[in-house]
Amino acid sequence: MAAKKTDNPAGEIPFEEGIKKLEAIVEEMEGDDLPLEKLLKRYEEGTRLAKGCQAKLEDAELKIQKLQPNADGEDELVDDDSVES
């Protein structure tokens, strides 16, 4: 039987959910009960989640850096070409 395909790949889960899953994986890995094979699977899953969360943080940081006040003094998201260096 084929593996079930999800509509929401690991890199596309909400940031907060990814952090909670990472915390659960770390807690599980810190225990002494995991066999080596499961430990490796948890490590791989944690690494994938960490990369996804890091990418979301970087995207959020870029959006914040691009926020600039408009003529009315309200913040608006600007494109890369109009951001001054």
Buried (B, 14 or more C-beta within 10 A) or exposed (E): EEEEEEEEEEEEBEBEEBBEBBEEBEEBEEEEEBEEEEBEEBEEBBEBBBEBBEEBEEEEEEEEEBEEEEEEEEEEEBEEEEEEE
